[in-house]
């Protein structure tokens, strides 16, 4: 038996996780850049964008779920070197993602004010957020394609490509933010709407670069003709695996949006504090979520190759790495706290500053709960084709426990804002006993690939 320190797993996951962490870091940098620049516009601008961005967060969860479903299958088929199956899976994922993104874009164009009223009854925030959502509709359409394609590239180990694409989009986004928010280089001074325009333009460029990468790719090409590739068996597998994953991510994402909606109805001070605390927390969880994504790809490839016992041992190593990453993330939040408070001091009210201070303390330990659950549910379990457990787990803990508890605490008991926030942040720890027990049982570890797909499955999917 190999000693733990000599396992090739650490080198393998290191090569995968580094570019994924960089990609996640850049994505978080965009959110922080939005908040930093909008801080010069005012607290209402930050609050409006924070609430309006909940739709982008939910949509991202949808695409992440579809991408995860594609990754579950593609990583294992890559282990078998079945590239035709990978192309077919990508086409199936695009059918869903393009349809959903078009629906969101249509709603954003037609009823943005109604979308904002779900989160707040403040007329100023509704007006600011509606303009933001309408312009961001272009971004929704781009995401429907790019997120699926980058997920498939990641599943075959081409994580650096996704990082480069994201780096270009992020750099352009930050630059255009400054141009359109402040009116640089002769551009109009657009404030909140400038953030949306910058995001949409940068995502259009990212989509164009995806097609450039596709032309130079040997096995994984972005071809819309793949949408018409038919395999009843693969379509059935994708629906069976992806729909629970998608539903899980939507359940999770919408629940967080409801958390924001609850805080949104408790005042703009709570919204502003939560928006900045969320940015800081996102930085703290970057390494944890990178490990989950990289671990899922690596475990999936090994399972597809039939190396189940090696995958089981690597799953244990991944869990301990995640615990360490969660501790590091919490320490980073604590270290950043005095700098964040100093930064916010110029524009936040005294009440908002008090909320922010306590919210950062809560997030310093909340990261550990999120890290362990994400790595196991979205990483290890999905690598083995188990996407149903996460859906059931999150549906119960968030919608039967956390959301009703938050609503009851805020609007029936009328508890102070910070008590409501604390109660909402207990959801991840409620999951722990259930998640760890399922992991220890090992029922998630399965090879989900099929043989002779296109010889025996010619019927329409």
N, C-alpha and C positions, 0 to 999 in steps of 0.2 A: 504493500500500500504506500502511495506517495505521501510524503510529508506535506502539510498544508502550505508551508512557505514555498515549496517547489512546484506547486501546481501551475500548469500553463494558463489556468483560468485568469489569473491576475494580469498577465501580459495581454491576453486576448481581450478582456473587458476594458483594460486601460486604453488599448488602441481604438475601441469603439466608443468609450464614454467621453474621451477628451473632446472630439469634435461635436458630440451631442451637447455636452455641457457648454461649450462655446456658443453653439447655436441657441440654446436656452438662455444663456447670459445675454446675448444680443437681443433676443426677443424681450427680455425683462428690461433691457436698457432703453428700448423704445418707449415702454410704458413709463419708466422713470423720467425719460426726457420730456414726454408729454406733460407730466406733473410739474417738473422743474420749470418748464417754459410757461405753462399756464399759471403757475404761481405768480408770475409777473402780471398776468391779466386780472386775477382775482380769485377769491375762494369760491364764488358761484361758478366760475368756469371749470374749476377742478371738479366740483360736485356734479355738474351737468355731464361732463365727459365720463366721469366715473359711473354714473347711472346708465347713460346711453351705451357705454361699452359693454354692459351686461349682455346685450344681444350678440355682440361679436364674440363674447366669451362662450355663450351657449352654442353659437354656430361653430366655433372652434372645437368645442367638445364633440359636436356631431361629426365633424371631419376627422377629429382624432379617433373617435370610435370606429369610423369607417376605415381609416388608415390602419388602426390596430387590427381590425378584422382581416384586412389585406395582408398585414405583416404576419399575423399568425399562420396564414396559409403559405404566403410567399417564402417566409424564412424556412419552413419545413420543406417546401418543394425545391428551394435553392439547395438545401442539404442533399436532395435527390438529383440535382442538376436537371430538373424538368422546367425549362424556360418557357415552353408553350403554355404550361399551366399558370405560370407567373403572369404572362401577358393576358390570359383570360380572366384571372382574378382582378387585375388592374382595370380591365374593361367593365367588369361587374361593379366594382367600387365607384367608377366614374358615373355609371348610370344613376346611382343613388345620389352622389355628391352634387352633380350638376343640377339635378332636379330640385334638391333641397335649397341650394344656394340661389337658384332662380326665384324660388318662392319667397325667401327672405328678402331678396333684392326688390321684389315687387311690393311687398309690404312696406319696406323702408321708403320707397318712392311715393306710395299712395297715402299711408296713414302713420307718419312718424310721430305726430302729436299724440295719437292714441297709444302708441308704443311707449312713449315717455310717461303717460299718465298711470301706467301700471306701477311705476316706481316712485312717483312723487306727485304731490298736488300743488307744488310751488310753481306759479306761472312763469317766473323767470327761468327756472331750471328746465321746464317743459319747452320753452321757446328756444333756448340755447341747444338743448339736446336734440330737438327735432331737426334742426338744420344739420347737425353733426351726422345723425343717422341717415338722412336723405343722401348726403354726399358719399357716405361710406358704402352705399349699395353697390358701387363698382367693385369695391374690395371684396364684398361677399362673393361675387361671381368668380373672381380670380382664385380665391381660396378654395373653391370647390374643385379646382383642377390641381393646383400646386400642392396642396396638402396630401392628396392621394399619391401623386407621383413621387414626392419626396419620401413618403412612407415606404413605398415599394423599393426605391433606391436604398433606403436604410436597411430594409429586410435582407438585401443581398450583400450587405457590408459596405455599400458606397456612402458612408455617412459624411465623408469630407465634402462630397458634392453638395449635399443639402446644406452644410455649414457655409460653404462659399456663396451659394445662392442667397441664403438668409443674411449673410454679412453684407452683401451688396444692397439688398432691400432695406436692411436696417440703417446702413450708412446714409443711403439716399433719403430714407424717411426722416432721420434726425435733421439732415440738412434742409430738406423741404419744410419741416416743421418751423425752423427758424425763419425761413423765407416768408412763409405764408402767415405765421402768427404775428410777426413783427413788421411785415411789409418790407423786407430787404430786397435789394436788387431790382427795385422798381415794381415789385409785386404788390397787390392790394393787401392792406393790413386786415386779416380775416379772423384773428382770434381763434375761437373754438372751431369754426368751420375750416380754418387753415390746417388744423390737426387732421381732420377727416380727409381733406384734399391731399395732403402729403402722404397719408397712409394708402389711399387708393392709387395714387400715381406710382408709389414704390412697389405695390403689389402687381400692378400692370407690368412693370419692368421685370419683376421676378418671374411672372408667367412667361414673358418673352424669353428669358434666359433658360427656363425649363425646356422650351422647344429647341434652343441651341444645344443644350446638353443632350437632348434626345437624339439629335442628328449624329452626335459623336459616340453614342452608346452602342455597345455591341449587342447586349441582351435585353436591356430594359429601356424601351422606347415609349415616348408619349405619343401614342397613336389613337385618334378617336375611332379608328376602324375597330380597335379592340373592344369597343362598346358592343359591337355586333357579333363577337365571337360567342358561340353558344356551346355550353356544356351543362347538361342538366345536373350532373353530379357535383360539379364545382359550384354552380349557382345554389344548389341545396346546401352545400357545406358553408358557403359564404353567408347565406342567410342564417343558418343555424348558429354560426360562430359570431358573425358581425353584428347581427341585430341585437343580441344581448349586450355585446360590447358597446354598441352605439347607444342603446337604451341606458346602459349603466352610466356612460359619460354624460348623457343628457340629464338623467336623474341627478347626478352629482352636480353638473353645471347649473341646472335650473335651481337646485336647492340653494347653491351659493348665491344665485341671483335673488332668491326669496330672502335670504339673509340680508342682502343689500337693500331690498325693498323694505324690510322691517325697520332697518336702521334709517332708511330714507324718510320714513314717516315719523321718525323721532327727532328730526331737525337737520339742518344743513351742517351744523357742527359735527354731528355724528357721521354724516356722509363724508365730509372732508377728512376727518381723522381716519376713518376706515379706508378711504382711498389711498392715503399715504402709507398706512400700516400694511395694506395689501401689497403695495409695491415693494416694501422692505422684506416682507415675508416671501415674496416671489424670488427675490435674490437668495434668501436663505435656503430655499428648497431646490435650487438649480441642480446641485450635485446629486441630491436624492432622486429627483425625477430623471436625471441623466442616467443614473445607475439602473433605474427601473426600465427605461427604454433600451439601453444597451444590453442589459441582462436578458430581457425578453427576446431580443434578436439572437443572442448567443445561445441561449437555452433552446430556442426553437430550431436553430440549425442543427444542434446536436441531437435533438429528439428526432428530427427528420432523417438523420443519418442512422438512427436506431441505437444511439449510445445513451440509453435511458438511465443507467446507474451513474454514469459520469455527469449527466444533467442533474440528477438528484443531489449529488455531492456539490456541484457548482451552485445549486440553489441555496444550499446552506451557507456557502461562502458569500453569496450575494446578499443574504439577509444580514450577516454580520457587518459587511461593508456598509450597508444601508444604515444600521444603527450608529456606526461611527460618523457617517455623513450627516445624519440627523442631529447628532450632538454638535458637530462643527457648525451646522446651519444655525442652531440656537445660539451658539456663542457669537456668531457673526451678527445676528440681530441685536444682541445685547451690546456688542461693540459699536454698532452703528447708531444706537439709540441717542447718545448725546449729540451727535452730528445732525441727525434728523430733527431733533427738537430745536437745535439752534437754527437750522435752515427754515423750519416752519414758523419760527417765532415772529418773523416780520409781517406775515399776512394772516395767520390763523388767530382766531379769537382765543381768549384765555380758557374758555370752556373747551374748545376744540383741542387746544394744546394739552389740557389735562386728559381728555379722552385718548389722544394719541400716545401719551406717555404710558398709560396703563395697557392699551392695546398692544403696544410693542412688547411689553413684559409678558403678556399672555401668549403672543406669537412665538416667543423664544422657546417655549416648551411645546407649543402646539405643533411645531414643525416635526418633532419626533413621531407623533402619532400619524401625521400625514405621510411621512417618509416610509414607515414600515408598511402601512396599508397599501400605498401606491405601488411599492416594489413587488409586493406579493400578489395583489389583485391584478394590476395592469402589466406587471412584468412576468413573474414566474407562472402564475395560473394561466394567463392568456397564451404564454409560450407553449403550454401543453394543451391548448384548445379549450380550456375551461373558462368561458366567459359568462356563464349563467350565475356562478356563485357571486361574483362582484355585483351583478344587477340586484339579486335578492338581498344581499348584505346592505348595499347602499340605500335601496328602496325602503328597507325597514328602519335602519338607523337614522336616516335623514328625514324621511317623510312620515314615519310613525313616531319617531322620537324627537329629533332636533327642531324641525319646522314647527310642529304643534307646540313644543315647549317654548320656542322663541315667540310665537304669536301670543301664547297665553301669558308669558312673562311681560311682554311689551304692552299689550292692549287690554288684558283683563286684570292682572296684578299691578300693571303700570309701574314696574320696577325701574330703577335708574338705568340709563343707557349702558353703563359698563357692566352691570349685572346681566342685562340681556345679552350683551356681547360675550361675556364669559360662558353663559349657558349654551349659546350657539357653538362655542368652541370646544364643547365636550364631545362632539359627535365622533371624532376620529378615535378617541379612547374607548368609547362604547363598542366599537367594532373589534378591538384587539382580541378578546378571548375567542370570538367566533373565527376570525381570520387565521390566527395562529393555530387553532385546532384543525382547521381545514388544511393548512399547509403541512402540518405534522402527519396527517392521515395519508398524504401522497396520492390521492385519487385524481389530482389534476394532471398528473404526468402521463400523457398519451401521445402516440404518433397518429396524426389525423390525415396523413397523405393517402392517396389512392394510386393504384397502378393502372397503366394502359387507359388513361382517361379518354384520349381522343381516338382510340381504336374501338372502344366499347360504348362511348357516350356521344353519339351523333345527334341526339334529339335536342330540341330547342330548350334553352334555359329560361 
